[in-house]
Amino acid sequence: MAVALLLFVMGSLSFVPVGSIVLARSDRVADLSAGDSSVADVQIGVLGLFHPREFTLRASAGTALILHAGEERIVLEKSSGVDSATIQISDHDVVVTSAARVVRASKLTVSGRKSDPVDFVLAVPEKIRRRYHGTLEIRPLAGSLTAIVTMDRETAVASVVAAESMPETPLEALKAQAVAARSYLVASRGRHREFDFCDTTHCQFLRNPPPPNSGAATATAATRGLVLAYNLLPIAAMYTRSCSGNTRTPAEVGLSSAAYSYFSVECEHCRAHPVRWSRRIATHDAVALHSSDESARLDIDRRLGWNAVPSNSFVVRTDRDQVFLEGTGEGHGIGLCQSGAQAMAEAGADFRQILSHYYPNTTVVTWPERDSGQLSSGPFARLP
């Protein structure tokens, strides 16, 4: 049975059919049916976990990188015989070295020949090497180099899905993950002062863009533009590796509530097949640690390693100068349970059913591919 809504749009009363979503802005109504191919970009700070003072930059095969450092221009291209550069920090500047050329500037920008996105490889020597597609800016900040990759949102979604999923994850679970990741990117821009997101679990884990024929790329393409909405606005969808049989609300783990309050839902897979873990921690390190306290858990993980305390669900036993923890689950336990989503997909559920289960009272909507990075203050012209 068709459903319709009456909404005030641009100062007039409109009869609105259900089916797709159009965002009314102050200057225009974004009509998704027009097939706008311009995708909103996101700025992601990468490799900052290593506090790098040096990067190496290399052009991918068949591409040319155009480096701008102050008034200087450097071209990296394999066919020219010079396809790499080293970038180091020096006081408040970057120093770019390529072959026999050395350039000093306040920042470095990298793009294709037409200032367009391009494939490149960025590395922290002897620590990590990753491939990206987009444009790059490198500048000094607080004693280390900050690298910011600007990439289109769908590339970012595919990269997140590839990083957050196991190789055997079914396609419908990957689609659910893609919608959740995209929702987060749409709703949470500006989490950092210098860029929108980082590439760690503080925001969303991100690796290399996946191959076009991969499950992550396929799931991203199949859900292009789809996000989760609650009360007419997209939500910053949270997800967890494995819950303990019931997902949690932010309040249950000591976090403040957001626009979407989440709901605790049963996860049949994790109830029947819980991930069990145990840890020993020095008593002085565990003074402030309590079950169901995400802030305390993250504090210990920052100091001792990101898997020091895998979840918020555990019991504590003191053993001389150590604390013994026995727990279940992985992660904060809020929102989509990736293990449960995989089990639901294997049992025949599609991505919409998975999302409906883990994010009750939300709706999957189509979000405009061109946006300002801000949630609109205007009304929605259509609501699914």
N, C-alpha and C positions, 0 to 999 in steps of 0.2 A: 504494500500500500504506500503510495507516494506521500511524502511529508513536505509541508511548506512552512515557511516562517515569514512573519512580518517584521521588517527591520527598517529603521530610519537610515537612509543612505543619502549622503550629500544634501541633507535637509529635506528630503522628501520621503514619503512612505512607499515602500516597494514590496511587491509580492515576490518572494524568493523561493524558487524550487531547490530541492536538496540535490546534491550530486557533486559539485566541485566548489572550491573556495576562491574568492577573489578579494583582494585586499584593497580597500578604498584609501587612497592617499590624498593629501591636500591638493595635489596638482592633477591627479588622474586616477582612474580605476585600472588596476593592473589586470588585464584580461588574459588569463592563462591559455585560453583557446587560441590566442594569436600565435602561439609557438615561439615565444621569445627565446632565442638561443643563448642569450647573455647570462652567464651563471655568476651569482654573487661570489666574490672572492673572500677568503679568510686569511688572516695573517697568523702564522704559527711559529713560535719561537722553538728552534730545534737544537738538540744536543747541549742545552744549557746545563743539564745535570752534571756535566763534566767540568764546568767552569773553565772553558778552554781559553788559552792564551795564544793558541796557534791552530789554524785550519789549513788543510790542503783542499784545493778545488780543482776538479778535472771535468773537461767536456766529455759527454757521452759520445759514443761512436756516431758519426754522421751529423753531428750538431756543432754549431759555433756559439761560443759564449762571448758576449760583449761586456767587458768590465769597465765601469766608470769609477775612477778615483780622482776626485777633484776635477781638474780640467783635462786629465789624462784618460786615454782610451786604450785598452788592451784587448786583443782578440785571441781567444784560446780555441784552437781547431786542430784536430789530429792531422789533417792533410797539410797544415802549414808547418808541422814539426814541433809546434809548441801548443800543448793541449792542457797544461796544468799550471797552477800558481800556488804559492804559499802566502798566507795572510797571517800576520803576527800583530800583537798589540805593542805599542810603544807610547808610554805616557797616555795622552788622550787622543792618540791617532791610531790608524791602522797602517801597516807597512806591507805593500803587495810586492812580491818578488816573482817574476816570471822570466825564465831564461836569464839573460844578463840585465834585465830591466828591473829597477827598483823604484816604486812610487809610494809616496807618503800622502795621506789624506785623512780627513775627519771621519769618512765612511766610504764603503765600497758598495756599489750596486751592480747586479748581474742580471742580464736578460738575453733574449735572442736578438737577431739583427734588427728587427722592427720593434724593439722594446716589448716583445711578446714572451709568453712563457716558454721555457726550454728545459730539456732534460740535462741534469748535471749530477755530479757525485761530490758530496761534501764529507770530509773526514776530520776527526780529531786524531792526530798521529798516534799510533800504537794503542788506540783505545776503541774507536768505532768508525765505521764507514757506512754511509747511506746514500741512496739515490733518491732524487726528488724531481718533480715536474712543476715548474712555476718560475717566479722571479725571486731574486735573493738580495737581501741587504745585510751587510755586516758592519757593526760599529762597536766601539768600546763602551763598556758600561760596568761601573763598580769593580774595576780591576781585571775584567775578563772580556772576551769577545762575545757579543750577542749576535746570533744568526737568525734572521727572520725570513721565512719562506712564505711568499704570497702565492696561494694556489686556489683554483676554483673549488667551490664547495663539494662538488661531486667527486673530484679527485681526493679531497680530504676524507670524505665518507668512505670511499673504497679503501684508502690506506688504513683508516681506523678499523674497518671490518676485518681486513687482513691481519692486523696486529692483534685484535681482540678475540679471534676465533681459531679453533683447532681445525686441522686439515680435513677431518672427517665430518665436520658440521654439515647437516643437511641444508639444502638451499632455502627452505622456508624459514629455518632458524636464522640463516644469514640475512634474509630479507628483513626479519624482525630486528636484527642487530643494526642493519643499515638505517632503518627508520628511526630507531632510538638514537643512533650516532648523529644523524642529520638533525633531529630535533634539538639535540644538545648544541650543535653548532649554530642553529638558527636562534635559539633562545638565550644563549649565554655569552654572546660576543663581549669582548672587553674585560675578560677575567684578569688580564695582566695590564700593567701600565703601558708597556712598550708594544704589545701585540695582543691579539685576541685570545689565543690559546697557547699552551705549551704542549710538548709531545709526550708527557708523562701521565701517570694515572691521576695526577692533580687535576687535569682536564680530561684528555682522552689519549690513550696510548696510540702512537702512530709510527708506522714503519714505511718501507718503500711502497710506492704505488704498485698494486698487484697486476699481473699480466691480464690482457683483455679477456682471455678465455677462462680465467680463474673463477671460483665460486664467489669470491668477494666482489669482483668486478661485475659478474652477472647479476648478483643480488642488488648491487647499487643501481645498475641500469634498469632493472625491473621495477624498482621502487622510486625512480627518479622524482625528486621534488616532494615526496611524501613525508609528513611529519606528524607527530602526536599533538593534539590540541586539547585544552581543558578550559572551559569558560571563554571560548573564542580565541585563545592565545596559545601559541606553541609552548611546550614545556621543556625544560632542561632535563631530559630523561636520564635517570640514573640506572645503572645495571651492575650486576655482581656476578662473580664467577660461579659460585655455588651457595645457595642459602642452606638453612638447616632444617628444612621441611616447611617453614613458613617465612615469607618475606617480611621485612620490617618496615616500619614507618620511620622518618627522620627523628621524630620525638622519642621513639623507643631506644635510639642509640645516642641520645643527647644532642642531636643536631636541631637547628632552628627549622621551622616549617617554611616551605616555599609556596609559590602560587598554587602548585599542585601538591596536596598534602600526602599523597600516596596512601595506600591501603595495605594492610597485612593480608596476604592471600596464601592459601595452602599450595605447596609444591609437592605433588605426589612423588615425583622422581627422587627428590632429595630426602623426603621422609623415608622412603624405602631404601635408598642408597646414599646415605650421608657420607660426605668426605670427612674423615676423622684425622685429627692431627694432635701432636703433643710437642711441647717445648719446655726447656729449662732456661730460666732467666735469673740473673743475680738479683737478690732481694732489693738492693739499692736501686736497681734499674726499674723495678716493678712497683715502687712505692705508690704511684698514682694510678696504677692499672686496675681497672674494674671491668667486669663483663658488661656488655651493652653500653660501652662508652667509646664512641668512635674517635673522639679527639685524643683521649689517652692512648688508644691503640696506635693512632697515627704518629703520636709523639715518640713512642717506643720504636716504631718502624723507621722513623727518620733517623734515629740514633743508632739502631742496631741492625738495620737492613729491612727491606720492604716485605720480607716474609717472616719477620721475627715473631709476630702474632698474626696468624692468617685471617682471623675473623673475630667478631664480637661475641660469639657464642662459646663460652668455655667455663670450666670450673677451676678453682685455684686450690693448690695444696702446698703448704710451706714445708720445705725439706732443708733444715739447717740454714745455710747461707744462700739458698736458692729457692725460687718459686717454681713449682711444677704446674704447667697448664695442660689441660686436656679439653679439646674443643672439636666442634664440627663446623663445616662450611668454609668458604673462601671469600673474603671481601666484606663490605659493610652490610650486605643482605637486603639492600633496598632496590625496588623496581624489578626489572627483568632479570630472572635467574638464567644465566646462559646454559647451565647444565639442564635445568628443567625445560628450557626452550628447545634444546636439542632432542630431549626425550619426547616432547609433544610433537615435534616435526616428524620424528621417526614413527610415531603412532598415527600420523595422517593429518595433523592440524596444519592449517596454513598460517601465514605470518600475521594476518589480521586476528585470527583466533588466539594466537600466542600473545600478541600485544594487548588484546582485550582482557586476557586473563591476568597479566602482570601489571597492567595499568588500567584498573577499573575506572569507568566513567570518562574515559578519554575517547577521542574520535581521531581517525586517520584522515588527514586533510592534505590537499595539494597546496604547497607554499610557493609564492612567486619566485622564480629563479633570479630575478633582479630585485635586490632590495638594498636599503641603505645600511644594513647591519643593525638597525634599531627596530624594535617592535613598534608597529604603527600605533599612533594615538587615535587614529580614525576607526570607524566601525568596519565590520566585515559586510561585504555585499552579498556573499553567499556562504552558507554553512552546510556541510554534508550532514 
